[in-house]
Amino acid sequence: MLERTMRWQVLLFVVIFALDCVAGQATYSIPEEMSKGSLVGNIAHDLGLDVKRLKSGRARIYTEDKAEYIELNTDRGLLVVKERIDRETLCGQTTPCALHLQITLEDPIEFYSVNVEINDINDNVPTFKKEEMKFRISESAVIGAKFVLERAMDLDVGVNGLQSYSLKPTDNFILKLNSQQDGSKKVEMVLQKPLDREAQDHIALTLTASDGGEPQLSGTMRVEIVVLDANDNAPVFTQETYKVTVMETAPRGTILSTVRAVDADEGSNGKVVYSITNTLDDVPNVFQVAEESGVVSLIGSLDYEKTQRYEIHVQAGDDGGLTDSCKIIVEVTDTNDNEPSINVMSKTKSVTENSKPGTVVTIINVQDADSGENGNVECSIEENMPFLIKATSKKFYSLVTDSELDREMASSYNITVTCSDKGVPSLSTGITLTLEISDVNDNTPAFERSSYEAYIVENNTPGVSIFTVKATDADWNQNARVSYILEESSVNGVPVSSYVSVTADSGVIHAVRSFDYEQIKDFQFIVKAQDGGSPPLNSNVTIKILIQDQNDNPPQVLYPVQTGGSMVAEMVPRSADVGYLVTKVVAVDVDSGQNAWLSYKLQKATDRALFEVGLQNGEIRTIRQVTDKDAVKQRLTVIVEDNGQPSRSATVIVNVAVADSFPEVLSEFSEFPHDKEYNDNLTFYLVLALAVVSFLFITCLVVIISVKIYRWRQSRIMYHSSLPVIPYYPPRYSDTLGTGTLPHVYNYEVCRTTDSRKSDCKFRGAGNQNLLIMDPGSTMQRIQNEKSILDEPDSPLEQKPPNNDWRFTQGQRPGPSGPHMPYGTHIRWTPKNGTRATGGPEVAMGTGPWPQPPTEAEQLQALMAAANEVSEATATLGPGTMGLSTRYSPQFTLQHVPDYRQNVYIPGSTATLTSNPQQQQATAQQATQQALPPPQASAQAEPPKAAQTPASKKKSTKKEKK
C-alpha cells in the first residue's frame, strides 16, 4: 500500500512539472472495448484551438509506445478511437490505466499533452488454470488441516475483478481466504470434520470464483479428494518467506535460493517434494525449483523495465498428501542495458538567415527504458555551431538558434544531436539533422574596383563592345541575379545614353555612336548593378571612357590661302641672296600626337634648283643666287604630310614672282592659267543629273508600254471572235400599244468587222439583261444572262465619244434639226405576247453616236428611208435569191425584207438618193400623221440601233453603184 502511495505522488509531481512546460493539457476517460471511430473528446474545443489551426499546423499525435489507439480528426478537431482498446492487454493489473498522448503543431511549433484514462468493464470471466485439483488426504488428518487451492485469475480490476470464492459441499471442508501483502488472497481448504476412509474414500468438491461486475461472472474448478490411510505429520518449511535480489542481466541457470521443509514422519510419509504453485503470472516460465532438493534457479531472462519484483510460491508435500507452503520474494535490480532512443516530433527543413536567436528549429523526444541514473538522459550538440539544445520538459528537447545566421558563410548545417544517460558505463545515441539556411537579400552587388577606365579608338563602328563590367552578389538564386543599368547623366549637355549603352544581363558596354577624338576626348558615366531581390539592392561604379586618336584628318593649309578666282604670288627680288625667305607655308592638323606632326616637301617646281622647303617649318628659301635668266613666273607645289599611319597629306600651290617691280609682275601673271578643279566638278554633276533623268524617262516609258500591251491582251482575250456580229430581230411583231405607226414588220442584217468593236462607233445591245432569240419554230425563248460584259465599268466596250468622221453638223441632221437623217435607225418592236421589249436607259435618252436625242419623227423618217432601199434591192435581186430563208428560218422570205430602194444615205454627206420622190413625199406626210405617239408612249425606250461600221459603209457603196 505504501509503494502505491509513493507511485501516485511521483506521478502527480510529473504531471505538475509537465503542465509548466507544455502549452496545454487535456484529460479524458473512456471505457475499454469501444468500437473503432468512437468519440473520445473534442480536443480543439478543450484546448481552445481553431480547427483551421490544426490543419495549417499539420497536427499529429505522438505516443511513446508507438501504439496507435487514438487518432486525430483534423477536419472536425475530434479525438476518435482508431483501434479497439483492451485495458487488460494495455495495462494488465495496473491501475489506473491511461494513454499518454502528445499533439504537435507546426508553424509555429506547439505541443499539448493529452491523457486518456481507460476504464475497465466486466469483460473477463474468472478462470482457473486447472480444471481439476486432486488431493490425497489421510484419514488421520487433524481438524484444522489446511490445503491450498489454486487461485482463480480475473484480468479485470476493481469491482470487476475477482471478489469471492465458495466451496461446495461443506460437509468436511470449509473455505478460508487469507489476504496477502500484494492485495491478493490465499485460498485454503480447511478440514472441519475428521475423515473416515471406510465411510467415504472419495470426496468431490466444487470451488467457485466470482467477480463483482454487473452482470456477475464466475468460474469453477473441481476438487477431487482421495482419503488415504493415516499420515499424521505434514511437512513444515523452515522459513515462511524468502527474499532474493538478482540483477536483470543474470544469466540462465543462476541459483537464487534453496528452500527446505521438514516432515516428522518416516518412510514415504516423510519424503518431501517441492513444487511452484504460481498460476497467474509467468513465474513458472522464469524460475524453477528442484523437487527433491528445493533449489530455486533461473530458467528465463529478467527485464527490470518489465518486472521489478517476483513472488514465487513453493509448496512442499509428502506422500501422505500433507503439504506446506512458503513464499520467495525476488527483487530485480536495474542495470544500464538500454540506450536512449531519439524521436523527432517536429522538424523544420529550412530557416531564413535573418531568423532571430531563439527560433525553434526541431523538437525531439528522448526515451530511456532504464531507471534511476541509468535512465537520466542529457542531450548535446557539437560546439562552434549557432544552435543550442535545451530541455523544454521531461524527455522533450528543443533545438533553437543561438546566434545570427549567415547563409553566405554556411548554406546548410548538419547538426548531430547526441543523447547520453548517466549509467555506468554510459550509453548514448546520436541523430543527424540537416538544416538548410534560406537566403535573404542582405548583400549588395559588389564590383571588383571602385572605378574603371576603358579605351576606344575614334571612328569606331556603332554598337561595338567597349568594356565589360562585372559585379558579384554573395546572395543566392534570384537575390544574386545582377542587372546592369546605365545611370542617367549628360556629357556636354547630351544624354549619356546617346553615347553608350549597357547590356542588362552581361554588363557589356556598347558604343551607340561613332566617336570623334577632335570633338570629345573622354567622358565618364555611372553604371548601377542591381540584384533581383525584394527590395532590390544596388551599387554604383564610375567608368571613364578615353577616346584614342586616329589619323583621320589631313593637314589643313592656313597660308598661303588658296582661292579659286584670284591670284596670289610672292615676290622675290632678283637681288635675293642664297637663303632668302620667300614665304612660309603654315599648316595645322587637328589630330593629336604623332598624327599631328607635319613635314613639308617640295613636290613640283618650275626650277627645283632655285627653291627649297624646310622639312619641319615649311619655310621656302632660295638655295642659290637669283639671276636674270630665271623666269619671272615660278610655280611651286608643296606637299604637307603628317606622321600618322597611314599618313595623310595636303598640297598647296605657291606662286612666286621673280621681279623687282610690281608692273612687271602684272604683265606676267595676267595669263596665268586658273585652276580647273571647280569646273571639272560642275561638269561631273551635270552629267550625273542627265543620266538620272534619262534613266527615269526610259523607266516610265517601259511601264506605260507594258500597261498598254497588258490592256490590249486583255481585250483580245475577251473579244477574240472572228465572226461578224449579226443582230437579228424576230419577224411579225405587231405594235400592241395602239400607236399604229408600224404597220409592217422589218428585219435588219448588220455586218461588222472583227475590230469594229474597238472603233468609235458604239454598238448597243439590249438595254436590259434579257436576250430574245427566235428558234426555227418561231418560238421565243427567254434566257437570263448572269451578267452582261457591257455593264462592267472597266469593260473595253465602254462607250467612247463619237468620231468626227461619223458626226453630223447641225445642218446635216434629219428631221426638224436638218434635212436628212444619219445612217442608222432606232426600232421599237413588240413580241407576240404583248410585252414590249425596250432598250436600256441609254437608248431611251438618246445616248450613243447621236450628238442630241432624235425625235420620233426623225426616227420614222429614217425607218421609211431604209425600207425604200430594201424594196429596191428586192426588186433587183428577184424573189428567193438572197438565201435568207435558209439562214434564219423556213418562214423567212424576201417579203419580210424591208425595201431599201427609196433612199440611200452616204455617211458624212447631205446628199440623198431617191428613186421615187412622189412616193417619198407621200410616205413622209403619212409618217407625220402617224409618227406622233400618245404622250405616255413617248417615254418607252427603243431597241438598239445597228451601229455603222466600215463594213456597212462598204456595203452602202456597193448599193450606190448598183
Residue pairs with C-beta under 8 A, 6 or more apart in sequence:
14 394
17 393
17 394
18 25
18 113
18 393
18 394
19 25
20 393
21 392
21 393
21 394
21 396
22 111
22 112
22 113
22 393
23 110
23 111
23 112
24 47
24 48
24 112
24 113
25 112
25 113
25 114
25 115
26 41
26 43
26 46
26 47
26 112
26 113
26 114
26 115
27 114
27 115
27 116
27 117
28 40
28 41
28 79
28 114
28 115
28 116
28 117
29 116
29 117
29 119
30 38
30 40
30 81
30 85
30 116
30 117
30 118
30 119
31 118
31 119
31 120
31 121
32 85
32 86
32 87
32 118
32 119
32 120
32 121
32 123
33 84
33 85
33 86
33 121
33 123
34 81
34 84
34 85
35 81
35 84
36 81
36 82
36 83
36 84
37 80
37 81
38 80
38 81
39 78
39 79
39 80
40 70
40 78
40 79
40 80
40 81
40 116
41 78
41 79
42 77
42 78
42 79
43 49
43 72
43 77
43 78
43 79
43 103
43 114
44 50
44 51
44 54
44 76
44 77
44 78
45 77
47 103
47 112
49 77
51 74
51 75
51 76
51 77
53 59
53 105
54 72
54 74
54 77
54 105
55 74
55 75
56 107
57 105
57 106
57 107
57 110
58 105
58 106
59 72
59 74
59 103
59 104
59 105
60 72
60 103
60 104
61 68
61 70
61 71
61 72
61 101
61 102
61 103
62 101
62 102
62 103
62 104
62 343
62 345
62 365
63 99
63 100
63 101
63 102
64 100
64 365
64 367
67 90
68 82
68 83
69 81
69 82
69 83
69 85
69 90
69 99
70 79
70 80
70 81
70 82
70 99
70 101
70 116
71 79
71 80
71 81
71 82
72 78
72 79
72 103
73 79
73 80
79 114
79 116
85 99
85 118
87 97
87 118
87 119
87 120
87 121
87 157
88 124
88 155
88 156
90 97
90 99
90 118
91 97
91 118
92 155
93 155
93 157
95 120
95 157
95 158
96 117
97 117
97 118
97 120
98 115
98 116
98 117
98 118
99 115
99 116
99 118
100 113
100 114
100 115
101 113
101 114
101 115
101 116
102 111
102 112
102 113
102 114
102 345
102 365
103 111
103 112
103 114
104 110
104 111
104 345
104 346
104 363
105 111
105 346
106 346
106 348
108 360
109 346
109 348
109 360
109 363
109 398
111 345
111 346
111 363
111 396
120 156
120 157
120 158
120 160
121 156
121 160
121 213
122 156
122 160
122 211
122 213
122 214
122 215
122 217
123 156
124 154
124 155
124 156
124 160
124 217
125 154
125 211
125 217
125 218
125 219
126 152
126 153
126 154
126 162
126 209
126 210
126 211
126 217
126 218
126 219
127 152
127 153
127 154
127 219
128 150
128 152
128 153
128 207
128 209
128 219
128 220
128 221
128 279
129 150
129 153
129 279
129 280
130 150
130 221
130 279
131 221
131 222
132 221
132 222
132 223
132 224
133 149
133 150
133 207
133 221
133 222
133 223
133 224
134 224
134 225
134 226
135 147
135 189
135 223
135 224
135 225
135 226
135 321
136 225
136 226
136 228
136 320
136 321
137 145
137 147
137 191
137 195
137 225
137 226
137 227
137 228
137 321
138 195
138 227
138 228
138 229
138 230
138 231
138 232
138 320
138 321
138 322
139 194
139 195
139 196
139 197
139 227
139 228
139 229
139 230
140 229
140 230
140 231
140 232
141 191
141 194
141 195
141 231
141 232
141 322
142 191
142 194
142 232
143 191
143 192
143 193
143 194
144 190
144 191
144 192
145 190
145 191
145 234
145 322
146 176
146 188
146 189
146 190
146 191
147 173
147 188
147 189
147 190
147 191
147 323
148 186
148 187
148 188
148 189
148 277
148 315
148 323
148 325
149 167
149 175
149 187
149 188
149 189
149 207
149 221
149 223
150 187
150 207
150 221
150 277
150 279
151 184
151 185
151 186
151 187
151 209
151 279
151 280
152 162
152 165
152 209
152 219
152 221
153 162
153 279
153 280
154 160
154 161
154 162
154 209
154 211
156 211
156 213
159 211
159 212
159 213
160 211
160 212
160 213
161 211
161 212
162 209
162 210
162 211
163 210
163 211
163 212
164 209
164 210
164 212
165 175
165 177
165 185
165 187
165 207
165 208
165 209
165 210
166 175
166 207
166 208
166 210
167 173
167 174
167 175
167 189
167 205
167 206
167 207
167 208
167 223
168 205
168 206
168 208
169 205
170 192
171 193
172 191
172 192
172 193
172 195
172 203
173 189
173 190
173 191
173 192
173 203
173 205
173 225
174 189
174 190
174 192
175 187
175 188
175 189
175 190
175 207
176 187
176 188
176 189
176 190
177 185
177 186
177 187
177 188
178 185
178 186
178 188
179 185
179 186
180 186
182 311
187 207
189 205
189 223
195 203
195 227
196 227
197 227
197 228
197 229
200 227
201 226
201 227
202 224
202 225
202 226
202 227
203 224
203 225
203 227
204 222
204 223
204 224
204 225
205 222
205 223
205 224
205 225
206 220
206 221
206 222
206 223
207 220
207 221
207 222
207 223
208 218
208 219
208 220
209 218
209 219
209 220
209 221
210 216
210 217
210 218
211 217
211 218
226 321
228 320
228 321
231 265
231 269
231 318
231 319
231 320
231 321
231 322
232 265
233 263
233 264
233 265
233 269
233 270
233 318
233 320
233 322
234 263
234 318
234 322
234 323
234 324
235 261
235 262
235 263
235 272
235 316
235 317
235 318
235 322
235 323
235 324
236 261
236 262
236 263
236 324
237 259
237 260
237 261
237 314
237 316
237 324
237 325
237 326
238 260
238 261
238 262
239 259
239 326
240 326
240 327
241 326
241 327
241 328
241 329
242 257
242 259
242 326
242 327
242 328
242 329
243 328
243 329
243 331
244 256
244 257
244 296
244 328
244 329
244 330
244 331
245 330
245 331
245 333
246 254
246 256
246 298
246 302
246 330
246 331
246 332
246 333
247 302
247 332
247 333
247 335
248 302
248 303
248 304
248 332
248 333
248 334
248 335
248 337
249 302
249 335
249 337
250 298
250 302
251 298
252 298
252 299
252 300
252 301
253 297
253 298
253 299
254 297
254 298
255 295
255 296
255 297
255 298
256 287
256 296
256 297
256 298
256 328
256 330
257 295
257 296
257 328
258 293
258 294
258 295
258 296
259 274
259 289
259 294
259 296
259 314
259 316
259 326
259 328
260 294
261 272
261 274
261 294
261 316
261 324
261 326
262 272
263 269
263 270
263 271
263 272
263 316
263 318
263 322
264 270
265 318
265 320
268 318
268 319
268 320
269 318
269 319
269 320
269 322
270 318
271 318
271 319
272 316
272 317
272 318
273 291
273 292
273 316
273 317
273 318
274 289
274 290
274 291
274 292
274 293
274 294
274 314
274 315
274 316
275 289
275 291
275 314
275 315
275 317
276 283
276 284
276 287
276 288
276 289
276 312
276 313
276 314
276 315
277 313
277 314
277 315
277 325
278 284
278 311
278 312
278 313
281 310
282 300
283 310
283 311
283 312
283 313
285 299
285 300
286 298
286 299
286 300
286 301
286 302
286 310
287 296
287 297
287 298
287 299
287 300
287 310
287 312
287 330
288 296
288 297
288 299
289 295
289 296
289 297
289 312
289 314
290 297
294 314
294 316
296 312
296 314
296 328
302 332
303 332
304 332
304 333
304 334
304 335
304 370
304 371
305 334
305 338
305 369
305 370
305 371
307 332
308 331
308 332
308 334
309 329
309 330
309 331
309 332
310 329
310 330
310 332
311 327
311 328
311 329
311 330
312 327
312 328
312 329
312 330
313 325
313 326
313 327
313 328
314 325
314 326
314 327
314 328
315 323
315 324
315 325
316 323
316 324
316 325
316 326
317 323
317 324
334 370
334 371
334 372
334 374
335 370
335 374
335 423
336 370
336 374
336 421
336 423
336 424
336 425
336 426
336 427
337 370
338 368
338 369
338 370
338 374
338 375
338 427
339 368
339 421
339 427
339 428
339 429
340 366
340 367
340 368
340 377
340 419
340 420
340 421
340 427
340 428
340 429
341 366
341 367
341 368
341 429
342 364
342 365
342 366
342 417
342 419
342 429
342 430
342 431
343 364
343 365
343 366
343 367
344 362
344 363
344 364
344 431
344 433
345 363
345 364
345 365
345 396
346 362
346 363
347 361
347 362
347 433
348 360
348 361
348 362
348 435
349 435
349 436
350 435
350 436
350 437
350 438
351 359
351 361
351 401
351 405
351 435
351 436
351 437
351 438
352 405
352 437
352 438
352 440
353 405
353 406
353 407
353 437
353 438
353 439
353 440
353 442
354 405
354 440
354 442
355 401
355 405
356 401
357 400
357 401
357 402
357 403
357 404
358 400
358 401
359 400
359 401
360 398
360 399
360 400
361 387
361 399
361 400
361 401
361 433
361 435
362 398
362 399
362 433
362 435
363 392
363 396
363 397
363 398
363 399
364 379
364 396
364 397
364 399
364 417
364 431
365 395
365 396
365 397
366 377
366 379
366 395
366 396
366 397
366 419
367 395
368 374
368 375
368 376
368 377
368 421
369 375
370 421
370 423
373 421
373 422
373 423
374 421
374 422
374 423
375 421
376 421
376 422
377 395
377 419
377 420
377 421
377 422
378 419
378 420
378 422
379 389
379 391
379 397
379 417
379 418
379 419
379 420
380 389
380 417
380 418
380 419
380 420
381 387
381 388
381 389
381 399
381 415
381 416
381 417
381 418
382 415
382 416
385 402
385 413
385 415
386 401
386 402
386 403
386 404
386 405
387 399
387 400
387 401
387 402
387 413
387 415
388 399
388 400
388 401
388 402
389 397
389 398
389 399
389 400
389 417
390 397
390 398
390 400
391 397
391 398
392 398
397 417
399 415
399 417
399 433
405 437
406 437
407 437
407 438
407 439
407 440
407 475
407 476
408 443
408 474
408 475
410 437
411 436
411 437
411 476
412 434
412 435
412 436
412 437
413 434
413 435
413 437
414 432
414 433
414 434
415 432
415 433
415 434
415 435
416 430
416 431
416 432
416 433
417 430
417 431
417 432
417 433
418 428
418 429
418 430
419 428
419 429
419 430
420 426
420 427
420 428
421 427
421 428
439 475
439 476
439 477
439 479
439 480
440 475
440 479
441 475
441 479
441 531
441 533
441 534
441 535
441 536
441 537
442 475
443 473
443 474
443 475
443 479
443 531
443 537
444 473
444 531
444 537
444 538
444 539
445 471
445 472
445 473
445 482
445 529
445 530
445 531
445 537
445 538
445 539
446 471
446 472
446 473
446 474
446 539
447 469
447 470
447 471
447 529
447 539
447 541
448 470
449 541
450 541
450 542
451 541
451 542
451 543
451 544
452 467
452 469
452 541
452 542
452 543
452 544
453 543
453 544
453 545
453 546
454 466
454 467
454 509
454 543
454 544
454 545
454 546
455 545
455 546
455 547
455 548
456 464
456 466
456 511
456 515
456 545
456 546
456 547
456 548
457 547
457 548
457 550
458 514
458 515
458 516
458 517
458 547
458 548
458 549
458 550
458 552
459 514
459 515
459 516
459 550
459 552
460 511
460 514
460 515
461 511
461 514
462 511
462 512
462 513
462 514
463 510
463 511
463 512
464 510
464 511
465 508
465 509
465 510
466 500
466 509
466 510
466 511
466 545
467 508
467 509
467 543
467 545
468 506
468 507
468 508
468 509
469 484
469 502
469 507
469 509
469 527
469 529
469 541
469 543
470 507
471 482
471 484
471 507
471 529
471 539
471 541
472 482
473 479
473 480
473 481
473 482
473 531
474 480
475 531
475 533
478 532
478 533
479 531
479 532
479 533
480 531
480 532
481 531
481 532
482 507
482 529
482 530
482 531
482 532
483 504
483 505
483 529
483 530
483 531
483 532
484 502
484 503
484 504
484 505
484 506
484 507
484 527
484 528
484 529
484 530
485 502
485 504
485 527
485 528
485 529
485 530
485 538
486 496
486 497
486 500
486 501
486 502
486 525
486 526
486 527
486 528
487 525
487 526
487 527
487 528
487 540
488 495
488 496
488 497
489 495
489 496
489 525
489 526
490 496
491 499
491 520
491 523
491 525
492 520
492 523
496 523
496 525
497 512
498 512
498 513
499 511
499 512
499 513
499 515
499 523
499 525
499 545
500 509
500 510
500 511
500 512
500 525
500 545
501 509
501 510
501 512
502 508
502 509
502 510
502 527
503 509
503 510
507 527
507 529
509 527
509 543
515 547
516 547
517 547
517 548
517 549
517 550
517 591
517 592
518 553
518 590
518 591
520 547
521 546
521 547
522 544
522 545
522 546
522 547
523 544
523 545
524 542
524 543
524 544
524 545
525 542
525 543
525 545
526 540
526 541
526 542
526 543
527 540
527 541
527 543
528 538
528 539
528 540
529 538
529 539
529 540
529 541
530 536
530 537
530 538
531 537
531 538
549 591
549 592
549 593
549 595
550 591
550 595
550 644
551 591
551 595
551 642
551 644
551 645
551 646
551 647
551 648
552 591
553 589
553 590
553 591
553 595
553 648
554 589
554 642
554 648
554 649
554 650
555 587
555 588
555 589
555 598
555 640
555 641
555 642
555 648
555 649
555 650
556 587
556 588
556 589
556 590
556 650
557 585
557 586
557 587
557 640
557 650
557 652
558 586
558 587
558 588
559 583
559 584
559 585
559 586
560 568
560 570
560 583
560 585
560 652
560 654
561 568
562 652
562 653
564 674
564 675
564 677
564 678
565 674
567 655
567 669
567 672
568 655
569 655
569 656
569 657
569 665
569 669
570 582
570 583
570 620
570 654
570 655
570 656
570 657
571 656
571 657
571 658
571 659
571 662
571 665
572 580
572 582
572 622
572 626
572 634
572 656
572 657
572 658
572 659
573 626
573 659
573 660
574 626
574 627
574 628
574 630
574 658
574 659
574 660
575 626
575 660
576 622
576 625
576 626
577 622
577 625
578 622
578 623
578 624
578 625
579 621
579 622
579 623
580 621
580 622
580 626
581 619
581 620
581 621
582 611
582 620
582 621
582 622
582 654
582 656
583 619
583 620
583 654
583 656
584 617
584 618
584 619
584 620
585 600
585 613
585 618
585 619
585 620
585 638
585 640
585 652
585 654
586 618
587 598
587 600
587 618
587 640
587 650
587 652
588 596
588 598
589 595
589 596
589 597
589 598
589 642
589 648
590 596
591 642
591 644
594 643
594 644
595 642
595 643
595 644
596 642
596 643
597 642
597 643
598 618
598 640
598 641
598 642
598 643
599 615
599 616
599 640
599 641
599 642
599 643
600 613
600 614
600 615
600 616
600 617
600 618
600 638
600 639
600 640
600 641
601 613
601 615
601 638
601 639
601 641
602 608
602 611
602 612
602 613
602 636
602 637
602 638
602 639
603 637
603 638
603 639
603 651
604 635
604 636
604 637
605 611
605 634
605 635
605 636
605 637
606 631
606 633
606 634
606 635
606 636
607 630
607 631
607 634
609 623
609 624
610 622
610 623
610 624
610 626
610 630
610 634
611 620
611 621
611 622
611 623
611 634
611 636
611 656
612 620
612 621
612 622
612 623
613 619
613 620
613 636
613 638
614 620
614 621
618 638
618 640
620 636
620 638
620 654
620 656
626 658
630 658
631 658
632 657
632 658
632 659
632 664
632 665
632 668
633 655
633 656
633 657
633 658
633 668
633 669
633 672
634 655
634 656
634 657
634 658
635 653
635 654
635 655
635 656
636 653
636 654
636 655
636 656
637 651
637 652
637 653
637 654
638 651
638 652
638 653
638 654
639 649
639 650
639 651
640 649
640 650
640 651
640 652
641 647
641 648
641 649
642 648
642 649
655 669
655 672
657 665
657 668
657 669
659 665
659 668
711 796
714 796
715 758
715 796
718 789
718 796
719 757
719 796
719 797
721 754
722 754
724 751
724 752
724 753
724 754
724 951
725 750
725 751
725 752
725 756
725 757
725 763
726 749
726 750
726 751
727 748
727 750
727 944
727 946
728 747
728 749
728 773
728 774
728 888
729 746
729 747
729 748
729 827
729 829
729 943
730 772
730 774
730 778
730 780
730 829
730 831
731 745
731 747
731 774
731 891
731 892
731 896
732 745
732 778
732 832
732 896
733 745
733 829
733 830
733 831
733 832
734 742
734 745
734 830
734 832
735 741
735 742
735 828
735 829
735 830
736 830
736 834
736 836
737 830
737 836
737 933
737 937
737 940
739 930
739 933
739 934
739 937
740 930
741 860
741 927
741 930
741 931
741 933
742 828
742 829
744 867
744 898
745 896
746 827
746 863
746 866
746 867
746 870
746 896
746 897
746 898
747 888
747 892
747 896
747 897
747 898
748 825
748 827
748 866
748 898
748 946
749 884
750 946
750 947
750 949
750 952
751 949
751 951
751 952
751 955
752 763
752 947
752 949
752 951
752 952
753 949
753 950
753 951
756 763
756 947
756 949
756 950
756 951
757 763
757 796
757 797
758 796
759 803
759 949
759 950
760 800
760 801
760 802
760 803
760 805
760 806
760 849
761 802
761 803
761 806
761 849
761 947
761 948
761 949
762 799
762 800
762 802
762 848
762 849
762 947
763 797
763 944
763 946
763 947
764 839
764 840
764 842
764 843
764 848
764 944
764 945
764 947
765 788
765 790
765 944
766 772
766 837
766 839
766 840
766 943
766 944
767 838
767 839
767 840
767 841
767 842
767 843
767 844
767 941
767 944
768 838
768 840
769 784
769 785
769 787
769 788
769 791
770 782
770 783
770 784
770 837
771 783
771 785
772 780
772 782
772 831
772 837
773 780
773 781
773 783
774 780
774 888
774 889
775 781
776 889
776 890
778 889
778 891
780 831
780 832
780 833
789 795
789 797
790 797
799 842
799 847
799 848
802 849
802 851
805 907
805 908
806 822
806 849
806 907
806 908
806 948
807 849
807 851
808 818
808 822
808 851
809 818
810 817
810 818
811 818
811 819
811 910
812 818
812 819
812 820
812 822
812 910
813 820
813 821
813 822
813 852
813 858
814 820
814 821
814 822
814 854
814 858
814 861
814 862
815 821
815 854
815 855
815 857
815 858
815 861
816 855
816 857
816 858
817 852
817 858
818 910
819 910
819 912
820 905
820 910
820 912
821 854
821 858
821 861
821 862
821 865
821 905
822 849
822 850
822 862
822 905
822 907
823 905
823 907
823 948
823 952
823 956
824 849
824 862
824 945
824 946
824 947
824 948
825 859
825 862
825 863
825 866
825 945
825 946
826 839
826 843
826 854
826 859
826 862
826 942
826 943
826 944
826 945
827 863
827 942
827 943
827 945
828 836
828 838
828 940
828 942
828 943
829 837
829 943
830 836
830 837
831 837
836 940
837 943
838 844
838 940
838 941
838 942
838 943
839 941
839 942
839 943
839 944
840 941
841 941
842 848
843 941
843 942
843 943
843 944
843 945
844 939
844 940
844 941
844 942
845 853
846 852
846 853
846 854
848 945
848 947
849 947
849 948
854 862
856 931
856 932
856 933
856 938
857 927
857 928
857 931
857 932
859 942
860 927
860 930
860 931
861 924
861 927
864 902
864 903
864 920
864 923
864 924
864 927
865 902
865 903
865 905
865 912
865 920
866 898
866 900
866 903
867 898
867 899
867 900
867 902
868 899
868 900
868 901
868 902
868 903
868 914
868 915
868 916
868 919
868 920
868 923
869 898
869 899
869 900
869 901
869 902
869 903
869 904
869 959
870 897
870 898
870 899
870 900
870 901
871 898
871 899
871 900
871 901
871 902
872 899
872 900
872 901
872 902
872 915
873 897
873 899
873 900
873 901
873 959
873 962
874 894
874 897
874 899
874 901
875 901
876 901
876 962
877 894
879 893
879 894
880 893
880 894
881 894
882 894
882 897
884 892
884 893
884 894
884 897
885 891
885 892
885 893
900 959
901 915
902 914
902 915
902 916
902 919
902 920
902 923
903 912
903 913
903 914
903 920
904 912
904 913
904 956
904 959
904 960
905 912
905 956
906 913
906 956
906 960
907 948
907 953
907 956
913 960
914 920
946 952
